[in-house]
Amino acid sequence: MKKIHLVVVPVIGLLVAIGCSQPMQRGAAPKGVAGGPEYVVDPFWPKPLKDNWIVGQIAGLHVDTRDHVWILHRPNSLLADEKVAKPGQASTRCCVAAPAVIEFDPEGNFVRGWGGPGPGYDWPQNEHGLYVDAEGNVWVAGNNAADHMILKFTRDGKFLMQIGKPGKAEGSASTTQLGRPANMEVDVNANELYIADGYGNKRILVLDAKTGAYKRHWGAYGGTPSDDKMPAYDPSATPSKQFANAVHCVRLSKDGLVYVCDRGNNRIQVFQKNGTFVTEFIGVQLPATDTADLVFSPDPAQRYIILADGQSSYLRILSRSDGKHLGSFAHHGRQAGAFRSLHNLGTDSKGNLYTGEAGFGRRIQKFALVAN
């Protein structure tokens, strides 16, 4: 893979991931690694929202089969001076909270927005996690202390199904209740919903995607999950036998493996779909402080993992075969191509990369693939 860093192009103000020469520094990668994805940030994507809308913390992001980009944000996270304008009233003052779920087309145009409380379902108190399946159904979760459910809607926001309920969690052994789920993904061929469950429970949970019926679950290393309080991550200690808070992402690779972001333990664990442990990438191989999310490179073999190192504001490139850290780019900041609280990743069919920021970042960005 080519060495990576970000370079400012004066004419158009773009940041480009290209080669450099110093190994393992910020924005750099080891010398002599050939190939790998390179990106250019698009500072004009997406286009401005209508009606004085503004988004809060980005809590979910997914690119559907039509290359439409979906986000889930937290309307309640707007700051006091961002709530001045009133919906439906003319105002030159900021702002109106956009709907929680927003769909953009590939050019960054707003398509539709919906979300929030409604009849027949319990909307989460703190939105977290969004996935759009191959049929166009939109899955939404939440990670408030009382959010123990996942909701399923049509593309235009019609409610279809609720799995779990708010209130009290039942623990990682429950076959009927969730525990502050963080994210999800659907295995189309098996019709199974994989859930990173999550901020309360400490497991991967698999359900029937049509009915919500329980199928199986597992903890770290494929073992039985425990809800006992875990010690804080210590890079010098023996790796924890349990997932930490939070089991933050679950991703399915083309070759049938399940990748899990064990965020609190600074690692990625890899499983077969039946929960059999395969391998893990931990701090020694993975110099990250926050495994917030990951996606795979667009080549047929998915040779690389693109990792969102949220607290360090890096996008890291890893070898999928062994977890080796090959390079990184980006840094803290508010300008195009930089991050504040990097939280979510998505990719489209062309290999373009999309990022979502929580905390005080509160935006989405597009990084166009220029080499792979």
C-alpha positions as CSV (number, residue, x, y, z in Angstrom):
1,M,0.0,0.0,0.0
2,K,1.3,3.5,-0.8
3,K,2.3,5.7,2.1
4,I,-0.5,8.0,3.1
5,H,-0.8,11.5,4.3
6,L,-3.1,14.5,3.7
7,V,-1.9,17.3,1.4
8,V,-3.7,20.6,0.8
9,V,-4.3,21.4,-2.8
10,P,-4.3,25.2,-3.0
11,V,-6.5,25.7,-6.0
12,I,-9.5,23.7,-4.9
13,G,-8.8,23.2,-1.2
14,L,-9.1,19.5,-1.3
15,L,-7.2,17.1,1.0
16,V,-5.7,14.1,-0.7
17,A,-4.4,10.8,0.7
18,I,-1.1,10.3,-1.1
19,G,2.5,9.0,-0.6
20,C,5.0,10.2,1.9
21,S,8.3,8.9,3.3
22,Q,8.3,8.8,7.1
23,P,7.0,5.5,8.7
24,M,4.4,5.4,11.5
25,Q,4.0,9.1,12.0
26,R,0.7,10.9,11.9
27,G,-0.6,10.8,8.4
28,A,2.1,8.3,7.3
29,A,2.5,4.7,6.6
30,P,5.5,2.2,6.4
31,K,7.7,2.4,3.3
32,G,7.5,-0.3,0.6
33,V,3.8,-1.2,0.9
34,A,2.2,-1.3,-2.5
35,G,-1.4,-0.7,-3.5
36,G,-4.2,0.2,-1.2
37,P,-7.0,2.8,-1.3
38,E,-6.4,6.5,-1.6
39,Y,-9.1,9.2,-1.1
40,V,-9.9,12.9,-1.8
41,V,-12.3,14.7,0.4
42,D,-15.2,16.4,-1.3
43,P,-15.9,19.6,0.7
44,F,-19.1,20.3,-1.2
45,W,-20.9,17.1,-0.2
46,P,-23.6,17.0,0.9
47,K,-25.6,20.0,-0.4
48,P,-27.2,22.3,2.1
49,L,-30.3,21.1,3.8
50,K,-33.7,22.9,3.3
51,D,-35.8,24.9,5.7
52,N,-33.1,26.1,8.0
53,W,-32.5,22.5,9.1
54,I,-29.4,21.5,11.1
55,V,-28.2,18.1,12.3
56,G,-26.9,17.2,15.7
57,Q,-24.6,14.3,16.6
58,I,-24.3,11.8,13.8
59,A,-25.2,8.4,15.4
60,G,-25.6,6.2,12.4
61,L,-24.7,6.0,8.7
62,H,-25.2,3.5,5.9
63,V,-25.0,3.5,2.1
64,D,-27.8,1.5,0.5
65,T,-27.8,-0.6,-2.6
66,R,-28.7,2.5,-4.8
67,D,-25.7,4.4,-3.4
68,H,-28.0,6.6,-1.4
69,V,-26.4,7.7,1.9
70,W,-28.6,7.5,5.0
71,I,-27.8,9.1,8.4
72,L,-29.3,8.9,11.8
73,H,-28.6,12.0,14.0
74,R,-29.7,13.1,17.4
75,P,-32.1,16.1,17.2
76,N,-32.1,16.5,21.0
77,S,-28.3,17.1,20.8
78,L,-28.7,20.6,19.3
79,L,-27.3,23.4,21.4
80,A,-29.4,26.1,22.9
81,D,-28.5,28.7,20.3
82,E,-29.3,26.2,17.5
83,K,-33.0,26.0,18.5
84,V,-34.0,29.6,18.0
85,A,-36.0,29.2,14.8
86,K,-39.4,27.4,14.9
87,P,-40.6,24.8,12.4
88,G,-42.9,26.3,9.7
89,Q,-42.0,29.9,10.6
90,A,-39.9,32.2,8.5
91,S,-36.7,33.1,10.3
92,T,-33.2,34.3,9.5
93,R,-32.0,32.9,12.8
94,C,-30.6,29.4,13.4
95,C,-32.0,26.7,13.4
96,V,-34.6,23.9,13.1
97,A,-33.6,20.3,14.0
98,A,-33.7,18.1,10.9
99,P,-35.6,14.8,11.1
100,A,-33.7,12.1,12.8
101,V,-33.4,9.9,9.6
102,I,-32.2,11.6,6.4
103,E,-31.6,10.1,3.0
104,F,-29.2,11.7,0.4
105,D,-28.8,10.7,-3.2
106,P,-25.3,10.1,-4.6
107,E,-24.8,13.8,-5.5
108,G,-25.6,14.9,-1.9
109,N,-29.1,16.1,-2.6
110,F,-31.7,15.7,0.2
111,V,-34.2,13.0,-0.7
112,R,-36.4,12.6,2.4
113,G,-36.4,12.8,6.2
114,W,-38.5,11.3,8.9
115,G,-38.2,9.8,12.4
116,G,-39.2,10.4,16.0
117,P,-42.0,9.1,18.2
118,G,-45.1,7.7,16.6
119,P,-48.0,5.3,17.1
120,G,-47.2,1.6,17.6
121,Y,-43.5,1.8,18.5
122,D,-41.0,3.3,21.0
123,W,-38.6,5.7,19.5
124,P,-35.2,5.7,21.3
125,Q,-34.3,8.4,23.7
126,N,-30.7,8.5,22.3
127,E,-30.4,7.5,18.7
128,H,-27.5,5.1,17.9
129,G,-27.1,2.9,14.8
130,L,-28.7,2.7,11.4
131,Y,-28.7,0.1,8.7
132,V,-30.6,-0.1,5.3
133,D,-31.1,-3.7,4.1
134,A,-31.2,-4.9,0.5
135,E,-35.0,-4.6,0.5
136,G,-34.7,-0.9,1.4
137,N,-35.9,-1.4,5.0
138,V,-34.4,1.0,7.5
139,W,-33.2,-0.3,10.9
140,V,-32.8,2.1,13.8
141,A,-31.5,1.6,17.4
142,G,-30.7,3.6,20.5
143,N,-28.2,3.5,23.4
144,N,-29.9,5.4,26.2
145,A,-30.0,3.6,29.5
146,A,-33.6,2.7,28.7
147,D,-33.2,2.0,25.0
148,H,-33.3,-1.8,24.7
149,M,-35.0,-2.1,21.2
150,I,-34.4,-2.0,17.5
151,L,-37.0,-0.6,15.1
152,K,-37.6,-1.5,11.4
153,F,-39.2,0.9,9.0
154,T,-39.9,1.2,5.2
155,R,-37.8,3.6,3.2
156,D,-40.4,6.3,3.6
157,G,-40.7,5.8,7.4
158,K,-43.7,3.4,7.8
159,F,-43.2,1.4,10.9
160,L,-42.8,-2.4,10.4
161,M,-41.5,-4.1,13.5
162,Q,-40.0,-3.5,17.0
163,I,-37.6,-5.9,18.6
164,G,-37.3,-5.5,22.4
165,K,-38.7,-2.7,24.5
166,P,-37.6,0.2,26.6
167,G,-37.3,0.0,30.3
168,K,-35.1,-2.6,32.0
169,A,-32.5,-4.8,30.3
170,E,-32.5,-8.5,31.0
171,G,-28.8,-9.1,30.5
172,S,-26.7,-10.8,27.8
173,A,-28.4,-14.2,28.2
174,S,-31.9,-12.8,27.3
175,T,-33.5,-14.2,24.1
176,T,-36.2,-11.5,24.1
177,Q,-34.7,-8.2,25.2
178,L,-31.8,-6.1,23.9
179,G,-29.3,-4.1,26.0
180,R,-28.6,-0.7,24.5
181,P,-27.7,-2.0,21.0
182,A,-25.1,0.0,19.0
183,N,-25.4,-1.2,15.4
184,M,-26.7,-3.9,13.2
185,E,-26.3,-5.6,9.7
186,V,-28.4,-8.0,7.8
187,D,-27.1,-11.2,6.1
188,V,-29.3,-11.3,3.1
189,N,-28.7,-14.9,2.1
190,A,-29.5,-16.3,5.5
191,N,-32.1,-13.7,6.3
192,E,-30.4,-13.0,9.7
193,L,-29.9,-9.7,11.6
194,Y,-26.6,-9.3,13.4
195,I,-26.6,-6.9,16.3
196,A,-23.8,-5.3,18.2
197,D,-25.6,-5.5,21.6
198,G,-23.8,-3.3,22.8
199,Y,-23.7,-0.6,25.4
200,G,-25.5,-2.6,28.1
201,N,-25.2,-6.2,27.0
202,K,-21.8,-7.5,25.9
203,R,-22.6,-9.8,23.0
204,I,-23.3,-10.3,19.3
205,L,-26.9,-11.3,18.9
206,V,-28.4,-12.9,15.8
207,L,-32.1,-12.8,15.0
208,D,-34.4,-13.7,12.2
209,A,-34.6,-10.5,10.1
210,K,-38.2,-11.1,9.1
211,T,-39.7,-12.1,12.4
212,G,-37.2,-10.9,15.0
213,A,-37.1,-14.4,16.5
214,Y,-34.0,-15.3,18.5
215,K,-31.4,-17.5,16.8
216,R,-28.1,-17.3,18.7
217,H,-25.6,-15.1,20.5
218,W,-22.0,-15.1,21.7
219,G,-19.5,-13.0,23.6
220,A,-15.8,-12.4,23.2
221,Y,-13.8,-15.3,21.8
222,G,-17.1,-16.9,21.0
223,G,-17.7,-17.7,24.7
224,T,-20.6,-17.0,27.1
225,P,-20.9,-13.3,27.7
226,S,-20.8,-11.9,31.2
227,D,-22.4,-8.7,32.4
228,D,-19.9,-8.3,35.3
229,K,-18.2,-5.0,35.4
230,M,-15.0,-5.2,33.4
231,P,-11.7,-3.3,34.4
232,A,-10.6,-0.5,32.1
233,Y,-8.5,-1.4,29.1
234,D,-4.9,-1.9,30.0
235,P,-2.5,-2.5,27.0
236,S,-0.1,-4.3,29.3
237,A,-2.7,-6.7,30.7
238,T,-3.9,-10.0,29.3
239,P,-6.6,-9.3,26.8
240,S,-10.1,-9.4,28.4
241,K,-12.1,-12.6,28.0
242,Q,-15.2,-10.4,27.7
243,F,-16.4,-7.7,25.4
244,A,-16.3,-4.2,27.0
245,N,-18.6,-1.2,26.7
246,A,-19.2,-0.8,23.9
247,V,-19.6,-3.6,21.4
248,H,-19.8,-0.8,18.8
249,C,-20.0,-2.3,15.4
250,V,-20.7,-5.6,13.5
251,R,-19.7,-6.0,9.9
252,L,-20.0,-9.0,7.5
253,S,-17.2,-9.6,4.9
254,K,-17.8,-11.1,1.5
255,D,-16.0,-14.3,2.6
256,G,-18.5,-14.9,5.4
257,L,-16.7,-13.6,8.4
258,V,-18.1,-11.4,11.2
259,Y,-16.0,-8.4,12.3
260,V,-16.8,-6.9,15.7
261,C,-15.6,-3.5,17.1
262,D,-14.8,-4.2,20.7
263,R,-14.4,-0.5,21.4
264,G,-13.6,-0.5,25.1
265,N,-10.9,-3.1,24.6
266,N,-9.2,-1.4,21.7
267,R,-9.6,-4.4,19.4
268,I,-11.4,-6.0,16.5
269,Q,-12.5,-9.6,16.9
270,V,-13.3,-11.9,14.0
271,F,-15.7,-14.8,14.0
272,Q,-17.4,-17.3,11.7
273,K,-21.2,-16.7,11.4
274,N,-21.9,-19.5,14.0
275,G,-19.9,-17.6,16.6
276,T,-16.6,-19.6,16.3
277,F,-13.7,-17.3,17.1
278,V,-11.2,-16.8,14.3
279,T,-8.7,-14.1,15.3
280,E,-8.4,-10.7,16.9
281,F,-6.4,-7.5,16.1
282,I,-5.4,-5.8,19.3
283,G,-3.4,-2.8,20.4
284,V,0.0,-4.1,19.5
285,Q,-1.0,-4.6,15.8
286,L,-3.6,-1.8,16.0
287,P,-2.3,1.5,17.4
288,A,-5.8,2.9,17.9
289,T,-7.5,4.3,21.0
290,D,-11.0,3.9,19.7
291,T,-12.3,1.2,17.4
292,A,-15.5,3.0,16.6
293,D,-16.4,1.6,13.2
294,L,-14.9,-0.2,10.2
295,V,-15.6,-0.9,6.6
296,F,-13.8,-2.9,3.9
297,S,-11.9,-1.8,0.8
298,P,-13.8,-2.0,-2.5
299,D,-11.6,-4.6,-4.2
300,P,-13.2,-8.0,-4.7
301,A,-11.0,-9.6,-2.0
302,Q,-11.6,-6.8,0.5
303,R,-7.9,-6.8,1.3
304,Y,-8.0,-3.8,3.6
305,I,-10.0,-2.6,6.6
306,I,-10.7,1.1,6.9
307,L,-11.0,1.8,10.6
308,A,-12.5,4.8,12.3
309,D,-10.3,5.6,15.3
310,G,-12.8,8.0,16.8
311,Q,-10.9,9.7,19.7
312,S,-7.7,10.1,17.7
313,S,-9.5,11.3,14.6
314,Y,-7.6,8.9,12.4
315,L,-8.8,6.9,9.5
316,R,-6.6,3.9,9.7
317,I,-5.8,1.3,6.9
318,L,-5.3,-2.2,8.1
319,S,-4.4,-5.4,6.3
320,R,-7.5,-7.6,6.6
321,S,-5.5,-10.8,6.5
322,D,-3.5,-10.1,9.7
323,G,-4.6,-6.7,11.1
324,K,-1.3,-5.0,10.4
325,H,-1.4,-1.3,10.5
326,L,-0.4,0.0,7.1
327,G,-1.1,3.7,7.3
328,S,-3.4,6.5,8.5
329,F,-4.7,9.9,7.5
330,A,-6.7,12.8,8.8
331,H,-6.4,14.5,12.2
332,H,-8.4,16.6,14.7
333,G,-10.0,19.7,13.2
334,R,-13.1,21.3,11.8
335,Q,-12.0,21.9,8.2
336,A,-12.9,19.5,5.4
337,G,-11.0,16.2,5.7
338,A,-10.4,16.6,9.5
339,F,-12.6,15.1,12.3
340,R,-14.0,15.7,15.7
341,S,-15.4,12.6,17.3
342,L,-15.3,10.3,14.3
343,H,-18.1,7.8,14.8
344,N,-19.5,6.1,11.7
345,L,-18.3,4.9,8.3
346,G,-20.0,3.8,5.1
347,T,-18.9,3.0,1.5
348,D,-20.8,3.0,-1.8
349,S,-20.5,0.7,-4.8
350,K,-17.7,2.9,-6.3
351,G,-15.6,2.6,-3.1
352,N,-16.2,6.2,-2.0
353,L,-16.0,6.6,1.8
354,Y,-18.5,8.4,4.0
355,T,-17.9,9.5,7.6
356,G,-20.1,10.7,10.4
357,E,-19.1,12.6,13.5
358,A,-20.7,12.7,16.9
359,G,-19.7,14.8,19.8
360,F,-19.1,18.4,18.6
361,G,-18.2,17.3,15.0
362,R,-21.9,16.8,14.0
363,R,-21.4,16.4,10.2
364,I,-21.0,13.9,7.4
365,Q,-18.2,14.0,4.8
366,K,-17.5,12.2,1.6
367,F,-14.0,11.0,0.6
368,A,-13.9,10.0,-3.1
369,L,-11.9,7.0,-4.0
370,V,-9.1,8.0,-6.4
371,A,-6.9,4.8,-6.3
372,N,-7.4,1.3,-5.1
